[in-house]
Amino acid sequence: MQPTVIVPLDTSPEAEIALPVAAALARHANGMLLLVSVIEAPSEFGVWLHAEETIDAWVDHHIDVDQYLTRKAEGIDGVPVDTLVSTGNPSVEINTIAAEQAEPVIVMGSHARTGISRVSVGSVAASVIHDARCPVIVAREPDDKDGGAALSGSVSRLLVALDGSEFAERALSAAQATLDGSGLELHLLRVVETTKWYGTTVMEIDYAALSTYIEVEQEAAEAYLDAQAKALEAAGHTVTWEIQSGSVADHITAAAKEFDAGMIVMSTHGRSGLGRILMGSVAERVIHDADRPVLLVNPNAMHD
């Protein structure tokens, strides 16, 4: 597979954080980059363009954006780069452009302190992730305090969050396809969530039941991860795995750092299916807290 790596840019530094991640991915998978900028149009675009001054302003802005994308493309080596300026609803346009590619993956920038940043106006990134029919990689801005980087490890070295569901496994499959073939270094993580057992006071916790729950879940997780690892090793990957218990998002970000993963791989939906949508979920917390890119797959959007 030779993917088209789509990078939405709005001329902001936050969006440009995605560029080195996207370039590394394209080089690894022998793909190409498509730098995209969407000029958000007013709801009554046709009426707006009737005025001569607005026509001139729109044309000038279009030229400026096109030149900006050209400059960014010229600064990227070792991979074919194309550019595209579009007009309309940014999230809709980005996903429409992606749908027109044979093997698309979207790479977007994120601000370290505010979670998913805008790509043009409003919560465009969240809308893209929610509706995308292809993998979306969110690359966070480095934190000034720790001097982190958008891509701190190899793009082929992945921390994969699994919870035993088909939803989560689709993210793993998408990552393998996106990264083109065998030879990946994969660390599988299953977190037995215990936070839901804690009530408003310590006295409300049934420790015996909690202990039994963790023991049963860990036994099932061991068998599950062992089976996943054997199948992945047979496909030519190097695989390790671990089981943790506690806060899912916290353990995912910590394990990714310890493993020195180039990316975190996870689904926007978990074992609870439609109840686990991106915003307000484990996925959003991981995007906000992780110091490395997160590859997300919305399995419902990709399989509806």
ChimeraX attribute file (.defattr): number of C-alpha atoms within 10 A of each C-alpha:
attribute: neighborCount
match mode: 1-to-1
recipient: residues
	/A:1	13
	/A:2	18
	/A:3	21
	/A:4	26
	/A:5	28
	/A:6	29
	/A:7	26
	/A:8	27
	/A:9	27
	/A:10	21
	/A:11	15
	/A:12	12
	/A:13	13
	/A:14	22
	/A:15	25
	/A:16	21
	/A:17	24
	/A:18	27
	/A:19	24
	/A:20	16
	/A:21	27
	/A:22	28
	/A:23	23
	/A:24	18
	/A:25	26
	/A:26	25
	/A:27	18
	/A:28	17
	/A:29	21
	/A:30	17
	/A:31	25
	/A:32	22
	/A:33	27
	/A:34	23
	/A:35	22
	/A:36	22
	/A:37	26
	/A:38	23
	/A:39	20
	/A:40	16
	/A:41	15
	/A:42	13
	/A:43	10
	/A:44	8
	/A:45	12
	/A:46	10
	/A:47	9
	/A:48	14
	/A:49	15
	/A:50	10
	/A:51	10
	/A:52	10
	/A:53	11
	/A:54	12
	/A:55	13
	/A:56	12
	/A:57	12
	/A:58	15
	/A:59	12
	/A:60	12
	/A:61	13
	/A:62	18
	/A:63	13
	/A:64	12
	/A:65	22
	/A:66	17
	/A:67	13
	/A:68	16
	/A:69	22
	/A:70	16
	/A:71	11
	/A:72	16
	/A:73	19
	/A:74	10
	/A:75	8
	/A:76	14
	/A:77	10
	/A:78	11
	/A:79	17
	/A:80	16
	/A:81	22
	/A:82	16
	/A:83	18
	/A:84	15
	/A:85	16
	/A:86	18
	/A:87	14
	/A:88	15
	/A:89	17
	/A:90	26
	/A:91	26
	/A:92	16
	/A:93	19
	/A:94	24
	/A:95	20
	/A:96	13
	/A:97	16
	/A:98	21
	/A:99	15
	/A:100	9
	/A:101	13
	/A:102	11
	/A:103	17
	/A:104	25
	/A:105	28
	/A:106	27
	/A:107	29
	/A:108	30
	/A:109	30
	/A:110	27
	/A:111	21
	/A:112	20
	/A:113	13
	/A:114	13
	/A:115	19
	/A:116	23
	/A:117	24
	/A:118	20
	/A:119	26
	/A:120	21
	/A:121	14
	/A:122	12
	/A:123	14
	/A:124	19
	/A:125	23
	/A:126	18
	/A:127	17
	/A:128	20
	/A:129	25
	/A:130	21
	/A:131	15
	/A:132	26
	/A:133	23
	/A:134	22
	/A:135	25
	/A:136	23
	/A:137	26
	/A:138	31
	/A:139	33
	/A:140	32
	/A:141	26
	/A:142	20
	/A:143	14
	/A:144	9
	/A:145	6
	/A:146	8
	/A:147	8
	/A:148	14
	/A:149	19
	/A:150	23
	/A:151	22
	/A:152	16
	/A:153	18
	/A:154	16
	/A:155	22
	/A:156	22
	/A:157	20
	/A:158	26
	/A:159	30
	/A:160	28
	/A:161	27
	/A:162	27
	/A:163	23
	/A:164	16
	/A:165	14
	/A:166	16
	/A:167	23
	/A:168	25
	/A:169	22
	/A:170	21
	/A:171	25
	/A:172	25
	/A:173	11
	/A:174	21
	/A:175	25
	/A:176	17
	/A:177	17
	/A:178	24
	/A:179	22
	/A:180	19
	/A:181	14
	/A:182	16
	/A:183	17
	/A:184	22
	/A:185	20
	/A:186	23
	/A:187	21
	/A:188	23
	/A:189	23
	/A:190	24
	/A:191	22
	/A:192	20
	/A:193	17
	/A:194	15
	/A:195	11
	/A:196	8
	/A:197	13
	/A:198	14
	/A:199	11
	/A:200	7
	/A:201	7
	/A:202	9
	/A:203	9
	/A:204	10
	/A:205	13
	/A:206	12
	/A:207	13
	/A:208	8
	/A:209	11
	/A:210	14
	/A:211	12
	/A:212	11
	/A:213	15
	/A:214	17
	/A:215	13
	/A:216	12
	/A:217	17
	/A:218	18
	/A:219	11
	/A:220	12
	/A:221	22
	/A:222	15
	/A:223	11
	/A:224	15
	/A:225	21
	/A:226	16
	/A:227	11
	/A:228	17
	/A:229	20
	/A:230	13
	/A:231	13
	/A:232	18
	/A:233	17
	/A:234	10
	/A:235	13
	/A:236	13
	/A:237	18
	/A:238	17
	/A:239	19
	/A:240	16
	/A:241	16
	/A:242	14
	/A:243	16
	/A:244	17
	/A:245	15
	/A:246	14
	/A:247	15
	/A:248	22
	/A:249	22
	/A:250	15
	/A:251	19
	/A:252	27
	/A:253	22
	/A:254	14
	/A:255	21
	/A:256	25
	/A:257	19
	/A:258	9
	/A:259	15
	/A:260	16
	/A:261	26
	/A:262	24
	/A:263	30
	/A:264	29
	/A:265	28
	/A:266	29
	/A:267	30
	/A:268	25
	/A:269	25
	/A:270	25
	/A:271	14
	/A:272	10
	/A:273	15
	/A:274	13
	/A:275	10
	/A:276	16
	/A:277	18
	/A:278	23
	/A:279	15
	/A:280	9
	/A:281	15
	/A:282	22
	/A:283	23
	/A:284	17
	/A:285	18
	/A:286	22
	/A:287	28
	/A:288	22
	/A:289	19
	/A:290	22
	/A:291	28
	/A:292	28
	/A:293	30
	/A:294	26
	/A:295	27
	/A:296	30
	/A:297	31
	/A:298	25
	/A:299	26
	/A:300	17
	/A:301	13
	/A:302	13
	/A:303	8
	/A:304	6
